[in-house]
Amino acid sequence: MAEPKLAKVVVSMGFYEFRRQLDYKCELYGSQLIVVDRWFPKF
């Protein structure tokens, strides 16, 4: 990960919890979280 502080937080809490919190925050603020497959083609 490019951002060292973010990487440290994600590793310490685990990816599932990080994703769960993103889902919650997006729902709270009316945002849309788009989760793509790991092998989604890059443009």
C-alpha positions as CSV (number, residue, x, y, z in Angstrom):
1,M,0.0,0.0,0.0
2,A,1.3,3.4,-0.9
3,E,0.0,5.3,2.2
4,P,2.0,3.9,5.2
5,K,-0.4,5.2,8.0
6,L,-3.4,3.7,6.2
7,A,-1.6,0.4,5.6
8,K,-0.7,0.2,9.3
9,V,-4.4,0.7,10.3
10,V,-5.7,-1.8,7.8
11,V,-3.2,-4.5,8.8
12,S,-3.9,-4.0,12.5
13,M,-7.7,-4.2,12.2
14,G,-8.0,-6.7,9.3
15,F,-9.5,-6.2,5.9
16,Y,-13.0,-7.5,6.8
17,E,-13.4,-4.9,9.6
18,F,-12.0,-2.2,7.4
19,R,-14.5,-3.1,4.6
20,R,-17.3,-3.3,7.2
21,Q,-16.6,0.2,8.4
22,L,-16.4,1.6,4.9
23,D,-19.9,0.1,4.2
24,Y,-21.2,1.7,7.4
25,K,-19.7,5.1,6.7
26,C,-20.9,5.1,3.1
27,E,-24.4,4.3,4.2
28,L,-24.3,7.0,6.9
29,Y,-23.2,9.7,4.5
30,G,-25.2,8.6,1.5
31,S,-22.1,7.6,-0.5
32,Q,-21.7,4.6,-2.8
33,L,-19.0,2.0,-2.2
34,I,-18.0,0.1,-5.3
35,V,-16.2,-3.1,-4.6
36,V,-14.6,-4.7,-7.6
37,D,-13.0,-8.1,-8.1
38,R,-9.3,-8.5,-7.5
39,W,-8.8,-9.2,-11.2
40,F,-11.0,-6.3,-12.5
41,P,-9.3,-5.0,-15.6
42,K,-7.4,-1.7,-15.2
43,F,-7.8,1.0,-17.7
